[in-house]
Amino acid sequence: MSLETRLQRLERAPQSGELPYDLTLLTDAELLALEECFSKADARGLPLAQYITPEVYAALQRVERHA
């Protein structure tokens, strides 16, 4: 799966509202790590928060959109 496809998949993940992150600012490695967290949570039917690593959390904080 290409990185563009992964990015589109991640952006579609939230079912409500605008994604509060600009995922285009993530590095390839960060994007792959985030996608892995999504995949693990999805495969187990558990909340994503249980699979976010400290490194992925820090990356998301870095690209968080502020109103």
N, C-alpha and C positions, 0 to 999 in steps of 0.2 A: 504494500500500500504506500503510495507516495505521501510526502509530507503535506502537500496541499490537500489531499484527501483526508489525511488525519486531522488537519486543522479544521476542515469543514465539518467533520464528524464531531469534534470537540465543541465547535461553536453551536451545533444543533442539539447538543446534549441537554442543556437546561430547557425545560418545557415551558417555563414562564419567564417573561421579561427579557431584557437585554442582558447579555453576558457582561458581568462587571469587570472583565479583564480584556486587555488588548493582546490576544494570543499571538499576533504577528510580531510582537517584541520578544517572544521566547526564542532561545537558541534551539537548534535542531535537537540537541541532547535533552533540553528541558521539555520540549514538546513530546519527544518519544517517552520520557519518563512519565509525563502527565497522561499520555495515552495508555501506558501500561497500568497506571492506577485506575483509569476508567475501565479498562478491560477486565481487571481483577474484580472490581466491584460489580460490574455487569454480569460476569460469569457466576458470581456467587449470590447475586440478587441482594447485595448489601449496600448500605450508603457509601458513597464515594469517600466521605470524610474518614472512614475507617482505613482507607488505603493510601491516603495522601502522605507522602514521606516529608520529613522536615525540609529537605532540599526542594521538593516540588512546592511546598507551602511558601518557602522563601521566594521562589521564582514567581509565584502567583501574586504575592504581595508587591513585588517589584513592578509588575505590569498591571496592577489594579488601576482601574479608571476612577478618577475623582471628579465629582460633579462640581 
